[in-house]
């Protein structure tokens, strides 16, 4: 599977940055309170979380200085990715232009025979909720669980096709990118190396919407976690985050990630604007 990548050539244009930063990220301190997240409809409010959350200071490595990141080991990679989308806030353009670009990107990076693009979330750090979007997520989490990954396939595909696909390998991958013409200066996304995640670090959390309840994983604090980020991401780059892999052969199956405050950001950073697109990659 062609998933090993070195830092892209665009990194050469980025001014020199520190090899690492220290920042607080919100973990579950323990499981004394069952985690539950209540997600209101987009544009109506912020998520409400139950659980024994606490900020923990972590060292976050500059992943632009790391070679050989892999979807099968770390569960995240950075890749150059030009887009013809002019306005990511235009839903029609997202459908016509962005979705085919994402499908081609996932096929290129994974070798999948079929890709289903099924969800988009725009996050804006400046008045995101008031503008009808969502704010950056500040909790250490993963978007799918052992249960909710297969269930989402059943939600999206016709029953016969879903059951056939579930018998073979399938992977859920999020495509995350900056949609501003300026580099990300506020609330960048940090990622935990999947090889440093233990099974006990993944706590099932009910994700409650107005019309349904799903599941995600919330990260339980583990001082052994290795954190990374790609400082000053540009509009010509994308991060692929593997949030579910049906294979149980030792490769990365889940990831953990969270937004955080970068202490090297300017005093008045430009508000982050980003899109995350969820996809399923199916293999024959």
N, C-alpha and C positions, 0 to 999 in steps of 0.2 A: 504494500500500500504506500503510495508516494506522499508521505506526510512529514518528512524531515526537511527543515529549512534553516538556513542561516539568516542573520539579519539582512533585510533588503537594502538595496543600494540607496534608497531614499534616506537612510540613516546618516549617510555621509554629509547631508546638507543640514543636519541638526547640530546646533552649537554644542560644544562639549558640556556634559552634565556630570553630576556626581555619580559614582558607581552605585550608591544606594542612598536611601532616605529612611528616616524613621517617622512613623505616623500611627495614629490610633485607628483601629478597625473594630466594629461591633460584633463580637462573638456571643454565643451562649456560654455563660460561665459554667453551667451545669444543667442537668435535666430535672431540677426540683420543680419547675413549672413547665407543663407541656407547651411547646411553642405553637402558636396560632397566629396567622396573619390575616387581617380583614382588609381586602382590597376594594375600595369604592369604585364606582364607574369613573372612567377617565375624565378628568376635568372637574370632578366634584369634591375632591379632598385628597388627603394623604393617607397612606396605609397605616393601620393601627396594629401594633404587634404585642402579643403576650409572650412572656418567656423571661427567664433570668438573663437578660442581656447585660453585657458590660464591655466597655472599651478596653482593648489590650494594645499596648504599643508593640509594633512589629517592625522589623527591618525589611524594606522592600527594595529588591535589587533592580538595577537598570537593565532590563532584558535586551536592550539594544546592544549591549556588550557581550551577550551570550550567544554562542553558536550552537546549532544543532537542536533547537527546540522542536518538539514533535507532538502531534496530536495523539500518538499512541503511547507517549510517555508522560509529558507534562500536561496534555489535554488542552493546550492553547498554542497558537502560532500567530505571528504577524506576517502579512504578505502584502506586496504592492498590489494595488487594485484601482485602476482608473475607472471612473464612472461617467456616463453621459447624462446622468440626472442633473438637471439644472435646479430644481426646487424639490427638496425632500418633503416639503409640507403639502405638496400636490399629490393627492391620493391616486389620481388617474395616471400621473407620471410614474409613481411607484409601481403601479400595476403593469404599465406598458414597458417601462425601461428597466427599473430596478430589479424586479423579480426575475426576468430572464438573465440579467447579469449575475445575480446571486446563484441561480441554478447552474450556470456555466462555471462559476467560481468553485462551487462545491464539487462538481464533477471533476474539475481540473485538479483539485487538491486531494481528493479521496479516491478517485477511480470508480465512484458509484455508478450503477446502471440507471438509477432513477432518483430524482431529487424532487421533493415536494416542499415548496415555500408556503408557509401557512400563517405567519403572524408578523406584525411589525409594531414596535413600540418606539415612539420618539420621546426622548427625555431632554428637558431643558432646565438648566440650573437657575435661570432667571425667570421667575414667575411661571414655572412650568405648568402648574395646576390651573392658574388663572387663564392661561393660553390654550387650555384644552389638551394638555399633554401630561406626562408624568415627570416627577423629579428623579434625579439619580438615586439608586438604591444604596443605602448605607447599612448593609448587614451582610455578613459573610454567608453566602448561600449558593445553592445549585438549583437550576430551574426544574429538574425532573428527578424522580425517584425510581427505584426498582419497579414500583407499581404504576406510577403515572406515565412513564415512558411508553410502554406498550398500550396503555389506555388511550393515549393521545393518538396513536396510530389508528386504533379502532374508531376514534371520533372522526378522523379525517378521511379514511378510505372506505369504499364499499365493503360490506362484511366479508365477502369471499376473497377479495384482494387483500384485505387486512390480515386475515388469518394465514393466507399464503405467504405474505411478506414477513409475518412474525415468526415463521419457521426458519427464516434465513437471517443473516446479519443485517442489522439496521442501526443507524447512529443519528442522534439528534445533535445538531450543530447550530450555535448562534453565530451570526455574522454581526460584528459590532464595529461601527465606524463613526468618525467625526463628520458631521454634515455642515460644519461651518467652514468658511474659507480661511479662517485663522487656526493655528495649532491649538490643541487642547491645553488650557492653562488652569482650568478649574475642575475639581472632582474627577480626576482620571480614574481609570478602572485598574484595580490590582487583581492579580491571579495567584492562586496557590498551586505550586507544582504538585500534580496528582500523585507523583511518586512519594510525596511526604505526607499523604493523607491516609490515616488508618480508618478501618470500617467504623470504629466507635466515634469518629469525628463527625459523622453524618447523622443528624437527628431529623426524623420525619416531622414535618410541619404542615398542618392543614392550611390550605390557601383558600379562604372563603370569599367568594364573589356573591353578588346579589342573586344569581340564578344557579350557581353550582359551587361545589367544593372540590378542589384539587389537592395535590401534594407537591411540596418541594423539600429539599434538604436544607437545613440550617447548620452552619458549622459550629461545632463545639470546640472551644479553645484547646489548642495543642501547640505547645512551645516549639515543637519540631517542624511546624509548617514552614516551608520555604516560599516566600512571597516575591513576585516580580511585577513590573509594569513597563510600559513603553511610553516614556515621557514625550510630551509635545506631539502627539499623533496628528497627522495631517489628513486632509480630505482625500489623499491619494493612497491611503493605507487602510487595511481592514484586519481585524483580529478575528480568528475563528476559535470558538470556545466549544469544546466537546462536553455536553451536559448529560449524555447518555450513550452507552455502547452496549449492545446486547451480548457481545462476545465476552466469555469468562475464561480467557486464556492468559491472563497476566497483564494485558495492555490496560491503559487508563480507561476507566469506565465513566467516571464522574469528575467534576471539577468544583472548585470553590472560588468565588470572586466577590468583590465589593468595591464601591467607590470610596475614595478617601481624600483627605486634604493634603496636597503635596506641599511640604514646607519650602520648597524651592520655587513655588509659583510667584509671579509678581505680586506686589502689594495690592494692586487692583486688577485681578485676573479677569480675562474675558470669560463670560459665562459659557459653560460647556453646552453644546447642542450635539446630540448623537442619535443614531438609530440602531436598534438591535432587531435583527430579522431572524426568525426561528425557521429551521429547516429539518427535514428528515432525509437522510441519505440511505438508499436501499441498495443491497448488493445481491447479485445472482449467485 
